[in-house]
Amino acid sequence: MKQLTIDVGGTFTDCLVLEESGQLQRFKASTTPDDPTRGFFAAVGKAAKHFGQTLEQFLGDVEQIVHGTTLGTNILITERGAKVGVLTTKGFRDVVEMRRGIRNLHGSMFDMFIEPYQPLVPRNLSLGVEERTLYTGEILTPLNEAELRVAAKKLLDEGCTAIAVCFLHSYANGTNEMQAKAIVQAMSPETYVTTSHEILPVFREFERFSTAVVSAYIGPALSNYTRKLQAGLIERGCKGRLLMMLANGMVQVVDECLDRAVYLLNSGPAAAPYGASYLGGLHGKNNLLSVDMGGTSFDVCVIKDGDIPSTGDSWVGEHRVAIKMVDVPTVGAGGGSLAWIDSLGLLRVGPQSAGADPGPAAYGKGLEAAVTDADLVLGYIPADYFLGGDVKLDVARSHQAVERVAAKLGADSSQTALIMFTTINTVMANLITEVCTKKGHDVRDFTLVAGGGAGGIHAAAIAKQLSIPMVIVPRVAALMSAFGMFAMDLGLEYARSCARRQNKLDFAEVAGLFKDMRAQAKSDFARIGIPEAQLTYKATVEMRYVGQFHEVEIDLPEGELSAENLPVLLANFHTTYEKMFTYSMAWRAVEFLTYRLKVTSPPRKVEMMVHAKAASGVEKARRGSRMCLFEGNAAPVDTPAYDWDQMAPGHKINGPALIDDKTTTVLVVPGFNCEVDAYRNLVLRAQ
């Protein structure tokens, strides 16, 4: 049976079909922001048509669907979430608003005026109630149910459609939070209620409270969407399993995600690095820069020695999200990024985006010039073959949009388009440099794996700017996140905080924490029909030097932690710390903070089809040429264009050249050559 992965992005919805033979089929449809399920089924409908089936027949042959979406991220960034109320321990209603005294994250140190943080929940909707749990888990003061009912009624009367219950030290004992949740749900069954210890059962109240509030803010919309999607699939005859891509790089069934909506943040971009790692491995490369340039954003992940990094120190906009997430920094740079003139009269591109509606001017609705319009004016994009001809681009409208920007600069439209192209490339190159530099890496030691619908056009130019010697543009580049979802494990992560110095460790206490987490995992997976025999466990602990704030996550030794293997664990901590920060303090005491258990069930192995070598020259794939303007040239150059579908392993071309596909175009800039590998991916190298 077939497997599907579907990624709903800000501009396009991507559908990738894995046939039993290992062949991959790619389909794209426009995202429908008002109701993403329409774009979802439009993309699946294209797949059904390709196989000569009705939508119902096609979905009846589907074994599994893995789904990622940026819906939650977009809701949070655009502030279109639910009206949230907070029930918290009396005296702690300002924890989220005070944060840790952190100033505006995106402002300059030279800013004279910085707007105060605007919390998702105003102070009048954050109410304290009498209760108190100690850090030991002991309940000092039981929940005052009468007071809670009064506070909850006030929030409901104010129109709150979601409520976050955030009590002090609930990570150690969530009894009071669960009691409060049950009362609110009994008062208003339709209200979305979440508790902080279910979202993030670890210490640090600000991080836990903020993450719980974010989850409540996006929860109702995501819950409605996933339930509607699930019902729509069943109605259309789908008997396969629907899995949701999580921010931590795993997948899970819908019902396990609904109460923890925050885990669906960045669920699409989190998958791309796994696809990049798989593709890099085909060429023996494990130091990779996974980049994904879509319609609205540009995502980067630095993969060193094959390890896909994760972080618990994430911010989405100005909001703290402390769950474990794949570390994929993002900048507002995509095909829909708009050009504008700043107060100094300089051309800027992004982060504002035309999105899916109205989209770039080329789509026939928008009026402002986007990166896609610049690429079209420069000749890089085929006006007659965009998305395989499904979308007819309005060349005249793109020229008019770019000309309006050019008039403000006093330049001609072609040079303005080239400036837009160079500017957006610099924005993306700067993010790559920043991320690598922070980790102490040299970008020249990495291979760039380019994904996203716009990635193929800009990848080689970015590599040239950064002196990166090799670029891989996969056959599935425009559906990179969807491809990465095939490599995802079905899994969940569990955590328990128990702060102890190394000389105060209670090994029986630690063993009890892991016993509890394993029992919870066994129960959770049993509900979705996966026996314990199919589960794999990975135990880690977050540690730090005494007196420090940030911690390092270290793998625990096999078996239970004991006095015998503790020295080995401490030695690993010092070594890892020095690798990360170039120094260590072996003489200093270490604190153990949060124990984590990652529980996974492996997916079906993905094998890409190996294609036969080319039987004829690359000229057979030639589909004409286009006049293209490149940096350093005063006039456009007649540039050969090739059809990717007609290219085979062994074909080689020298830049400048264009390679067109139904879902993307690849630009081979002057100074680079291109070769087709055994899987029909494109490998670009600096000459």
ZIJOHU-V851672 format. One record per residue. N is the residue number from 1. RES is the residue in one small letter. NEAR is the number of other C-alpha atoms within 10 Angstrom. Layout:
N|RES|NEAR + N|RES|NEAR
This chain:
1|m|11 + 2|k|18 + 3|q|21 + 4|l|26 + 5|t|26 + 6|i|28 + 7|d|29 + 8|v|29 + 9|g|27 + 10|g|26 + 11|t|26 + 12|f|23 + 13|t|28 + 14|d|30 + 15|c|28 + 16|l|28 + 17|v|22 + 18|l|21 + 19|e|14 + 20|e|11 + 21|s|10 + 22|g|14 + 23|q|12 + 24|l|17 + 25|q|15 + 26|r|21 + 27|f|23 + 28|k|28 + 29|a|23 + 30|s|21 + 31|t|25 + 32|t|20 + 33|p|18 + 34|d|8 + 35|d|11 + 36|p|21 + 37|t|21 + 38|r|17 + 39|g|21 + 40|f|24 + 41|f|19 + 42|a|21 + 43|a|24 + 44|v|26 + 45|g|20 + 46|k|19 + 47|a|24 + 48|a|17 + 49|k|12 + 50|h|14 + 51|f|12 + 52|g|11 + 53|q|14 + 54|t|16 + 55|l|20 + 56|e|16 + 57|q|15 + 58|f|21 + 59|l|26 + 60|g|18 + 61|d|15 + 62|v|20 + 63|e|15 + 64|q|18 + 65|i|23 + 66|v|22 + 67|h|27 + 68|g|30 + 69|t|25 + 70|t|17 + 71|l|22 + 72|g|24 + 73|t|19 + 74|n|19 + 75|i|17 + 76|l|21 + 77|i|13 + 78|t|9 + 79|e|12 + 80|r|13 + 81|g|23 + 82|a|22 + 83|k|20 + 84|v|27 + 85|g|31 + 86|v|31 + 87|l|25 + 88|t|26 + 89|t|20 + 90|k|14 + 91|g|11 + 92|f|17 + 93|r|21 + 94|d|16 + 95|v|17 + 96|v|24 + 97|e|18 + 98|m|12 + 99|r|18 + 100|r|10 + 101|g|7 + 102|i|9 + 103|r|14 + 104|n|13 + 105|l|11 + 106|h|8 + 107|g|12 + 108|s|9 + 109|m|9 + 110|f|6 + 111|d|7 + 112|m|7 + 113|f|7 + 114|i|11 + 115|e|8 + 116|p|9 + 117|y|16 + 118|q|10 + 119|p|16 + 120|l|22 + 121|v|18 + 122|p|14 + 123|r|14 + 124|n|11 + 125|l|21 + 126|s|23 + 127|l|22 + 128|g|20 + 129|v|23 + 130|e|17 + 131|e|21 + 132|r|21 + 133|t|23 + 134|l|14 + 135|y|17 + 136|t|11 + 137|g|15 + 138|e|12 + 139|i|19 + 140|l|10 + 141|t|12 + 142|p|12 + 143|l|20 + 144|n|14 + 145|e|16 + 146|a|11 + 147|e|13 + 148|l|21 + 149|r|16 + 150|v|11 + 151|a|22 + 152|a|25 + 153|k|15 + 154|k|15 + 155|l|23 + 156|l|19 + 157|d|9 + 158|e|14 + 159|g|13 + 160|c|19 + 161|t|21 + 162|a|25 + 163|i|30 + 164|a|28 + 165|v|27 + 166|c|31 + 167|f|31 + 168|l|26 + 169|h|25 + 170|s|29 + 171|y|28 + 172|a|21 + 173|n|20 + 174|g|21 + 175|t|17 + 176|n|24 + 177|e|26 + 178|m|18 + 179|q|12 + 180|a|24 + 181|k|20 + 182|a|14 + 183|i|16 + 184|v|23 + 185|q|14 + 186|a|11 + 187|m|14 + 188|s|15 + 189|p|11 + 190|e|12 + 191|t|16 + 192|y|23 + 193|v|25 + 194|t|26 + 195|t|30 + 196|s|30 + 197|h|26 + 198|e|18 + 199|i|23 + 200|l|23 + 201|p|22 + 202|v|26 + 203|f|21 + 204|r|13 + 205|e|20 + 206|f|19 + 207|e|23 + 208|r|29 + 209|f|29 + 210|s|24 + 211|t|25 + 212|a|30 + 213|v|31 + 214|v|25 + 215|s|33 + 216|a|33 + 217|y|30 + 218|i|28 + 219|g|27 + 220|p|22 + 221|a|18 + 222|l|23 + 223|s|19 + 224|n|12 + 225|y|16 + 226|t|20 + 227|r|15 + 228|k|14 + 229|l|18 + 230|q|16 + 231|a|12 + 232|g|14 + 233|l|20 + 234|i|15 + 235|e|11 + 236|r|16 + 237|g|16 + 238|c|23 + 239|k|15 + 240|g|19 + 241|r|15 + 242|l|23 + 243|l|22 + 244|m|27 + 245|m|34 + 246|l|31 + 247|a|25 + 248|n|25 + 249|g|31 + 250|m|27 + 251|v|29 + 252|q|22 + 253|v|17 + 254|v|18 + 255|d|16 + 256|e|16 + 257|c|21 + 258|l|21 + 259|d|21 + 260|r|21 + 261|a|24 + 262|v|28 + 263|y|25 + 264|l|28 + 265|l|28 + 266|n|25 + 267|s|31 + 268|g|27 + 269|p|33 + 270|a|29 + 271|a|30 + 272|a|32 + 273|p|34 + 274|y|26 + 275|g|27 + 276|a|33 + 277|s|25 + 278|y|18 + 279|l|22 + 280|g|22 + 281|g|14 + 282|l|13 + 283|h|11 + 284|g|9 + 285|k|16 + 286|n|20 + 287|n|20 + 288|l|28 + 289|l|26 + 290|s|28 + 291|v|28 + 292|d|32 + 293|m|29 + 294|g|26 + 295|g|29 + 296|t|23 + 297|s|26 + 298|f|25 + 299|d|26 + 300|v|25 + 301|c|27 + 302|v|26 + 303|i|22 + 304|k|18 + 305|d|11 + 306|g|17 + 307|d|14 + 308|i|20 + 309|p|16 + 310|s|18 + 311|t|14 + 312|g|15 + 313|d|14 + 314|s|19 + 315|w|13 + 316|v|15 + 317|g|13 + 318|e|18 + 319|h|22 + 320|r|22 + 321|v|26 + 322|a|23 + 323|i|24 + 324|k|18 + 325|m|24 + 326|v|26 + 327|d|24 + 328|v|26 + 329|p|18 + 330|t|19 + 331|v|17 + 332|g|22 + 333|a|25 + 334|g|33 + 335|g|30 + 336|g|32 + 337|s|30 + 338|l|27 + 339|a|26 + 340|w|19 + 341|i|13 + 342|d|10 + 343|s|7 + 344|l|6 + 345|g|10 + 346|l|10 + 347|l|18 + 348|r|17 + 349|v|27 + 350|g|23 + 351|p|18 + 352|q|17 + 353|s|28 + 354|a|27 + 355|g|24 + 356|a|20 + 357|d|16 + 358|p|16 + 359|g|24 + 360|p|31 + 361|a|27 + 362|a|28 + 363|y|20 + 364|g|16 + 365|k|14 + 366|g|19 + 367|l|19 + 368|e|25 + 369|a|31 + 370|a|34 + 371|v|30 + 372|t|27 + 373|d|33 + 374|a|29 + 375|d|23 + 376|l|21 + 377|v|27 + 378|l|23 + 379|g|22 + 380|y|26 + 381|i|26 + 382|p|24 + 383|a|17 + 384|d|14 + 385|y|18 + 386|f|18 + 387|l|20 + 388|g|16 + 389|g|13 + 390|d|12 + 391|v|15 + 392|k|16 + 393|l|22 + 394|d|18 + 395|v|19 + 396|a|13 + 397|r|21 + 398|s|26 + 399|h|21 + 400|q|19 + 401|a|23 + 402|v|27 + 403|e|20 + 404|r|16 + 405|v|22 + 406|a|19 + 407|a|12 + 408|k|13 + 409|l|15 + 410|g|10 + 411|a|13 + 412|d|14 + 413|s|22 + 414|s|21 + 415|q|20 + 416|t|24 + 417|a|29 + 418|l|18 + 419|i|18 + 420|m|28 + 421|f|24 + 422|t|18 + 423|t|18 + 424|i|25 + 425|n|21 + 426|t|16 + 427|v|19 + 428|m|25 + 429|a|17 + 430|n|15 + 431|l|17 + 432|i|23 + 433|t|15 + 434|e|15 + 435|v|17 + 436|c|19 + 437|t|12 + 438|k|8 + 439|k|13 + 440|g|13 + 441|h|15 + 442|d|12 + 443|v|23 + 444|r|13 + 445|d|15 + 446|f|22 + 447|t|22 + 448|l|28 + 449|v|29 + 450|a|30 + 451|g|31 + 452|g|27 + 453|g|27 + 454|a|27 + 455|g|28 + 456|g|29 + 457|i|26 + 458|h|23 + 459|a|29 + 460|a|32 + 461|a|24 + 462|i|23 + 463|a|23 + 464|k|18 + 465|q|13 + 466|l|17 + 467|s|14 + 468|i|21 + 469|p|19 + 470|m|21 + 471|v|26 + 472|i|29 + 473|v|28 + 474|p|25 + 475|r|21 + 476|v|24 + 477|a|30 + 478|a|30 + 479|l|30 + 480|m|34 + 481|s|33 + 482|a|31 + 483|f|32 + 484|g|24 + 485|m|33 + 486|f|22 + 487|a|22 + 488|m|24 + 489|d|18 + 490|l|22 + 491|g|23 + 492|l|20 + 493|e|18 + 494|y|20 + 495|a|20 + 496|r|23 + 497|s|20 + 498|c|21 + 499|a|17 + 500|r|15 + 501|r|17 + 502|q|15 + 503|n|9 + 504|k|10 + 505|l|18 + 506|d|15 + 507|f|14 + 508|a|11 + 509|e|11 + 510|v|16 + 511|a|15 + 512|g|12 + 513|l|18 + 514|f|19 + 515|k|12 + 516|d|13 + 517|m|21 + 518|r|18 + 519|a|11 + 520|q|13 + 521|a|23 + 522|k|17 + 523|s|14 + 524|d|15 + 525|f|23 + 526|a|12 + 527|r|12 + 528|i|12 + 529|g|8 + 530|i|15 + 531|p|13 + 532|e|15 + 533|a|8 + 534|q|10 + 535|l|17 + 536|t|12 + 537|y|13 + 538|k|14 + 539|a|20 + 540|t|16 + 541|v|20 + 542|e|20 + 543|m|24 + 544|r|20 + 545|y|22 + 546|v|13 + 547|g|10 + 548|q|9 + 549|f|7 + 550|h|10 + 551|e|16 + 552|v|16 + 553|e|19 + 554|i|19 + 555|d|14 + 556|l|20 + 557|p|16 + 558|e|9 + 559|g|9 + 560|e|14 + 561|l|17 + 562|s|15 + 563|a|11 + 564|e|8 + 565|n|14 + 566|l|16 + 567|p|11 + 568|v|12 + 569|l|17 + 570|l|17 + 571|a|12 + 572|n|16 + 573|f|23 + 574|h|21 + 575|t|16 + 576|t|17 + 577|y|22 + 578|e|14 + 579|k|12 + 580|m|13 + 581|f|10 + 582|t|10 + 583|y|12 + 584|s|16 + 585|m|12 + 586|a|15 + 587|w|8 + 588|r|11 + 589|a|14 + 590|v|21 + 591|e|22 + 592|f|22 + 593|l|21 + 594|t|20 + 595|y|24 + 596|r|24 + 597|l|20 + 598|k|19 + 599|v|22 + 600|t|22 + 601|s|21 + 602|p|13 + 603|p|13 + 604|r|11 + 605|k|9 + 606|v|12 + 607|e|11 + 608|m|14 + 609|m|13 + 610|v|13 + 611|h|12 + 612|a|12 + 613|k|15 + 614|a|15 + 615|a|10 + 616|s|12 + 617|g|13 + 618|v|17 + 619|e|14 + 620|k|11 + 621|a|18 + 622|r|18 + 623|r|16 + 624|g|12 + 625|s|16 + 626|r|19 + 627|m|15 + 628|c|23 + 629|l|22 + 630|f|20 + 631|e|15 + 632|g|6 + 633|n|9 + 634|a|9 + 635|a|13 + 636|p|15 + 637|v|15 + 638|d|15 + 639|t|18 + 640|p|20 + 641|a|23 + 642|y|24 + 643|d|18 + 644|w|23 + 645|d|13 + 646|q|14 + 647|m|25 + 648|a|24 + 649|p|19 + 650|g|18 + 651|h|20 + 652|k|17 + 653|i|19 + 654|n|17 + 655|g|18 + 656|p|20 + 657|a|24 + 658|l|30 + 659|i|27 + 660|d|25 + 661|d|20 + 662|k|18 + 663|t|22 + 664|t|26 + 665|t|28 + 666|v|28 + 667|l|24 + 668|v|25 + 669|v|23 + 670|p|17 + 671|g|14 + 672|f|23 + 673|n|21 + 674|c|27 + 675|e|20 + 676|v|24 + 677|d|21 + 678|a|18 + 679|y|17 + 680|r|24 + 681|n|20 + 682|l|26 + 683|v|19 + 684|l|28 + 685|r|21 + 686|a|19 + 687|q|11
